[in-house]
Amino acid sequence: MFAMKLTLIVLGALLYLVASACWFFWLGPGLLATGTTEAVIYAFAGTCAWMLITFGLAVHIIKTARPTVGDGR
């Protein structure tokens, strides 16, 4: 069970890092280099989506590490 969980964590981290690097070093700059209004809006929306995914991932990691905190009791 531990090996499966570790594999999923490493695979998720690798996927997140590859997607982030791809966005910030290839897709995002390519959209901004195009210079059209539509491309700039897509670049802004993609960056907002990346920030939301990053925030959600951080919240998930914190809640997983400390499941009893924030119970409201």
N, C-alpha and C positions, 0 to 999 in steps of 0.2 A: 504494500500500500504506500509506503514512504517513497519508493522509487517512482511510482506512478505520479504521485503528487509533485515530487521534485522535477520530474520530466515536464509536467504541465507548467510549472512555474518558470522553468528555464525557457521553454518554448514560447510562453507568453511574453517574457521579458525580451527575448530575441525578436519576436514579431513586432513588439512595440518600438524597440530601438531601430529596427530596419525601416519601419513605416515612418518614424520621426525623421530619420536621416534622409529618407527619400523625399519627404515633404519639404524639409528645410534646405536641402542642397540640390534638389532637382526640380520638383514640381512647382513649389512656391516661387523660386526665382524665375523659372520659365514663364509663369503667369505674369509676374511683375515686369519682366522684360518685354512682354507683348505690348503692354501699355494701354490696351483698350479698357474702357470702363467696365465691360463685362468681365474681363480677366482679373482686374483689380478686385472686383466684388467677389469673384470666386476665390481669390487668394485670401481675402479677409474672412470669408465664410469658412474656408479650410483651416485657417489658423484658429478661429473661434471653436471649431469642432475639435481640433487637436487639444486646445486648452480644456474643453469640457471633458474629453476622454482622460486627460492627465489628472484633472481634479477628481473625477470619479474613481480612477485607479488608486489615487492616494487615499481617498476615503475608504475604499474597500480594504486596502492594506492595513490601515489603522484600525478599522472595525474588526478585521480578522485577528490582528495581533492582540487587541484588548476587547474581547467580546462583552465583558461585564460593565465597562464604562459607558455612561450615558443611558443607563436603564431608566432613569427618571425617579429612582427611589432614593 
